Amino acid sequence: MNEDELPHQLLRAWTRLMRVHQKVNGAIESALKGASLPPLTWHDVLIELVHAPEHRLRAVEIVGVLHMAQYNLSRLIDRMVAEGLVARVPCDDDHRGHWIVLTASGLKRQQAMYVVYARVIMQEMGAHLDEDSARKLARQLGKILPQPEG
């Protein structure tokens, strides 16, 4: 095998991972839309703020965790501010920067979204993985994308 070829099992794992991602994300997006809730990316931002100290993060921190382009996050935050789910608050130590701060409405929306999110994940993944298998899968994927345990 030359350096340009992927080992068969690695390619198989990658393909399955991507297809599972597409299937589960699609099911979550569909369920959120059916419940008249915002898209999944909104929940991704809100849940990061829920777990952040003082429920606030800098945009660059959100970009780093979610691995999305800064310009996409900026537009998303604009929409979330307009909906009253987050607020932009100037940073005391950096007058050019802002904190993205979770609002009470944002917390309520995240909680409503989480009910749908959790239900779909249980249906799509929980039906196939027991707790030990889920822990092992998380550990394996953590080798590729390490992050704080949570």
Secondary structure by P-SEA (a helix, b strand, c coil): cccccccaaaaaaaaaaaaaaaaaaaaaaaaaaaaccccaaaaaaaaaaaacccccccaaaaaaaacccaaaaaaaaaaaaaaccbbbbbbccccccccccccaaaaaaaaaaaaaaaaaaaacccccccaaaaaaaaaaaaaacccccc
